[in-house]
Amino acid sequence: MTTLTPQQATQLAKNYLEISRAIGDFIYNKRDTLSEEEQQELGNLHYMIIKKGEDIHALSTTLVMENAHDSLTRINTITTHIRKNIKSLKNIQKGIDVSASIVALGCAIIQKDCKAIDKSIEDVFAAWN
């Protein structure tokens, strides 16, 4: 288990900002096809992703991860995939599932639960793929 460097924690927070922007764009672009419930759910998840990114940045000096390099590389990879491809996502439920899995990952990171972090990273990939 290693403490993240300030640079690693900043990158992680940046990933959350990029994902929140992508989710926000998804909500905006799909607004005509989203039900009120879907808009509400995605809006709430969007807010939670932003908040988790802020929390990660605030806790940057105390965050720990097992295999930090590998975990961060995987998070960077999925962030890039989501950011580049979410605009073409047709399945609204998949957008909700991906958003929820990102929130869960943020919770695991903030709780410094290494096993939950690893599982949550897998869950984000599973929700996206």
C-alpha positions as CSV (number, residue, x, y, z in Angstrom):
1,M,0.0,0.0,0.0
2,T,1.4,3.4,-1.0
3,T,0.5,7.0,-0.4
4,L,-0.3,8.8,-3.6
5,T,2.0,11.6,-4.5
6,P,0.4,15.0,-4.8
7,Q,0.8,14.7,-8.6
8,Q,-1.0,11.3,-8.7
9,A,-3.8,12.6,-6.5
10,T,-4.1,15.7,-8.7
11,Q,-4.4,13.5,-11.8
12,L,-7.0,11.4,-10.1
13,A,-9.0,14.5,-9.3
14,K,-8.6,15.7,-12.8
15,N,-9.9,12.3,-14.1
16,Y,-13.0,12.9,-12.0
17,L,-13.4,16.4,-13.5
18,E,-13.0,15.0,-17.0
19,I,-15.6,12.3,-16.4
20,S,-18.0,14.8,-14.8
21,R,-17.7,17.0,-17.9
22,A,-18.4,14.0,-20.1
23,I,-21.4,13.0,-18.1
24,G,-22.7,16.6,-18.1
25,D,-22.3,16.7,-21.9
26,F,-24.1,13.3,-22.1
27,I,-27.0,14.7,-20.1
28,Y,-27.2,17.8,-22.2
29,N,-27.0,16.0,-25.5
30,K,-29.6,13.4,-24.5
31,R,-31.9,15.8,-22.7
32,D,-34.7,15.4,-25.3
33,T,-34.7,11.6,-24.9
34,L,-34.3,11.4,-21.1
35,S,-37.3,10.9,-18.9
36,E,-37.6,13.1,-15.9
37,E,-36.4,10.3,-13.7
38,E,-33.4,9.6,-15.8
39,Q,-32.5,13.3,-15.9
40,Q,-32.8,13.5,-12.1
41,E,-30.8,10.3,-11.5
42,L,-28.0,11.3,-14.0
43,G,-28.0,14.9,-12.5
44,N,-27.6,13.5,-9.0
45,L,-24.8,11.2,-10.1
46,H,-23.1,14.0,-12.0
47,Y,-23.1,16.1,-8.9
48,M,-21.7,13.2,-6.8
49,I,-18.9,12.7,-9.3
50,I,-17.9,16.3,-9.1
51,K,-18.1,16.2,-5.3
52,K,-15.9,13.0,-5.2
53,G,-13.3,14.7,-7.4
54,E,-13.2,17.6,-5.0
55,D,-13.0,15.3,-2.0
56,I,-10.1,13.3,-3.7
57,H,-8.3,16.6,-4.3
58,A,-8.8,17.7,-0.7
59,L,-7.5,14.4,0.7
60,S,-4.6,14.2,-1.7
61,T,-1.9,14.0,0.9
62,T,-3.5,11.1,2.7
63,L,-4.8,8.8,-0.1
64,V,-3.4,5.3,-0.3
65,M,-3.7,2.5,-2.8
66,E,-2.3,-0.9,-3.3
67,N,-0.5,-1.1,-6.7
68,A,-1.1,2.7,-7.1
69,H,0.6,2.9,-10.4
70,D,-1.5,0.1,-12.0
71,S,-4.7,1.4,-10.5
72,L,-4.1,4.9,-11.6
73,T,-3.1,3.7,-15.1
74,R,-6.4,1.8,-15.3
75,I,-8.4,4.8,-14.1
76,N,-6.6,7.0,-16.7
77,T,-7.5,4.5,-19.4
78,I,-11.2,4.3,-18.6
79,T,-11.4,8.1,-18.2
80,T,-10.0,8.5,-21.7
81,H,-12.5,5.9,-23.1
82,I,-15.5,7.5,-21.4
83,R,-14.5,11.0,-22.3
84,K,-14.0,10.1,-26.0
85,N,-17.0,7.8,-26.4
86,I,-19.8,8.8,-24.1
87,K,-21.3,11.2,-26.7
88,S,-22.1,8.3,-28.9
89,L,-23.6,6.2,-26.1
90,K,-27.2,5.3,-27.0
91,N,-28.1,3.2,-23.9
92,I,-29.2,5.6,-21.2
93,Q,-29.2,2.9,-18.5
94,K,-25.5,2.2,-19.4
95,G,-24.8,5.9,-18.8
96,I,-26.5,5.7,-15.4
97,D,-24.6,2.5,-14.5
98,V,-21.2,3.9,-15.5
99,S,-21.9,7.1,-13.5
100,A,-23.0,5.1,-10.4
101,S,-19.8,2.9,-10.7
102,I,-17.7,6.0,-10.9
103,V,-19.3,7.4,-7.7
104,A,-18.7,4.0,-6.0
105,L,-15.0,4.2,-7.0
106,G,-14.7,7.7,-5.6
107,C,-16.2,6.5,-2.3
108,A,-13.7,3.6,-2.1
109,I,-10.8,6.0,-2.8
110,I,-12.0,8.5,-0.2
111,Q,-12.5,5.6,2.4
112,K,-9.0,4.4,1.5
113,D,-10.3,0.9,1.1
114,C,-7.8,-0.8,-1.2
115,K,-9.8,-3.9,-1.9
116,A,-12.9,-1.8,-2.7
117,I,-10.8,0.4,-5.0
118,D,-9.7,-2.6,-7.0
119,K,-13.2,-4.0,-7.2
120,S,-14.6,-0.6,-8.1
121,I,-12.1,-0.2,-10.9
122,E,-13.3,-3.5,-12.3
123,D,-16.9,-2.5,-11.8
124,V,-16.3,0.7,-13.9
125,F,-14.8,-1.3,-16.7
126,A,-17.6,-3.8,-16.5
127,A,-20.3,-1.1,-16.6
128,W,-18.6,0.6,-19.5
129,N,-17.9,-2.6,-21.5
